[in-house]
């Protein structure tokens, strides 16, 4: 159990490191709300993060905001619930029409790792902390049994 939790934590950390690198290269990230932006900032993402639902923006407003920067690619990192999936699909189609490549790789990989436990991006920080604590507690319990 402990190794499973540790492996999961490591996979999430590796994914976040890749996300930080992509963002640092100038690839913008679209998330749903302000708390999602705050979470990614707390996790170390420094690049452009566009909040899709802040300030009454329409989907068209979000695409227009991204188009101004003229990126070749945009990372879509919306929530894992039904609405997040719908937004991802619609934004993907609109980005493609604007000749901007939508990147769903991070979203799909993260969803595969945490979708049963986390429904939104803002829940990532507390989930990672919980994973670390569980792994540490299990390691401590195992080491005390061996003594």
N, C-alpha and C positions, 0 to 999 in steps of 0.2 A: 504493500500500500504506500509506504513512504517513498519508494523509488518511483512509483507511478505519479505521485504528487510532484515530486522533484522534477521528473521529466516534463510534466505538463507545464510547470513553472518555467523551466528552461526554454521550452518551445515558445511560450508566450513572450518571454524576454527577447529571444532571437527575432521573433516577428516584429516586436516593437523597435528593436535596433535597426532592422531593415526599413521600417516605416520612417524612423528618424532620419536615416540616410537619404531615402527618396525625397523626403520633405526638404532636407538641406540642399538637395540638388535642384530645388525649385519646383517640384511637383506639388501643386496645391491639393488640399484634402477637403472634401465636402462632408460635413457632419450634420446632424439634425439641429441641435440646439446649443445654447450658450454653455450649459454644463458639460456637454461633450467637448467643446473647445477647451474649457478649463481642465478637464481630465487629461486630454492629450498634452496640454502645456505642462501639467504636473508630471506626466510621464516622460517629458523631455523633448517633445516635438516643438521645433522652433520656427518652422516655415509657415507659409500661408495656409490658414484654416478658414474655410467659409462655412458659416452657419446657415443652413437652409431654411430654418424656421424662425429666425430672430427678426423682430421688427416688421412682421406681417409680409415678409417676402413671398412672392409667387415663385413657382418653379422657373418661370421665364426670367425673373429677376436674378435668380441664382445663376442660371446659365449666362446671362448677360454680364454679371459680375466676374465670372470666370473667364469669359471670352475676352474681356478687356486686357487681361494679362497675356493672352495668346499662348497658352501652354499647349504642348503636343499631347499631354496626358493629364488626367485628373484622377486622384484616388477617391473612390466613393466608400465612405465608412459610416454608413447609417446604421440605425438600430436593427436588432435581429428579429423584431416582432413583425406582424403582418404589415403594418403601415410602413415600417422601414424597408421591407422587401419591395413594397409597391413603389415607394419613392426611388429606390435604387433602380428599379426597372425603367421607370419614366425618365429619370435623369440620365441613365445610360443611353436611352434612345435619343434624347435631345442633344446630348453631347456628341453622339455619333453623327447626327444631322449637322452639327456645327463643325464637323471634322476634327473633333477632339477625342482622343482615345480614352474611354472610361476604364479605369483599373479597378476591378472587383476582386483581385487576387488576395489582398490583405483581408477584406471583408469575409470572403469565403473561408480562408484559413482560420481566421479568428472565430468565426461562427462554428466551425468544426471543433475547435478547442473548448469553447465556453458556452455554446448556445443553450445547454441544459441548465446552466447556473446563472448566466448573465443575459439579460434581454436588451441592454442598451450600453452604449459606449461609456456613459458616465459611471456605470457600475464596475468598470474595469479595475480602477485603483483599489477599491475595497476588496474586490475578488482576489487580486494578486496578493494583497496583504494577508487575507485569510488563508490562501494557499501556502504562503511562507510559514505562517504560524502553525498550520496543521502539519506541515513537513517537519518543522523544528520539534513540535511536541512528540510526533511519532519517533523521530530520531532520539530524542531524550528518553522516551519510554523504553525504546529498544536498548539503548546503552545502559540504562539503570537495571534492566533485566540481566544483562551480561555481567554486571559487577557482582 
